[in-house]
Amino acid sequence: MTTSSGVRQRKFRNKTEIHRLLREQVSSGLSISRFCANHQIPEGSFHNWRRKYQSTDMGPDGFMQVQITPSQHTGLFAEVGNIKIYQPVSAAYLKA
């Protein structure tokens, strides 16, 4: 969006539109550069939106979708690599 003098005008988008564009870019399979070029969005703005809105994975209504899956290991306390610990232990024990 440029004016007759060649200066780019800023277009302000609301949260709902920003969330829609973020989802659309992911589902499009296009790179951010190509998506921004196609939609005339400054790449810096798009990256700012991702940092601000998508980092929390919250929708435009401010809620985050949570999916709870039951643990396959009953009583599992911690898992580090291939090591599974089934009871609480102190940090000193883990450090050793």
Secondary structure, 3 states (H helix, E strand, C coil): CECCCCCECCCCCCHHHHHHHHHHHHHHCCCHHHHHHHHCCCHHHHHHHHHHHHCCCECCCCCECCCCCCCCCCCCCEEECCEEECCCCCHHHHHC
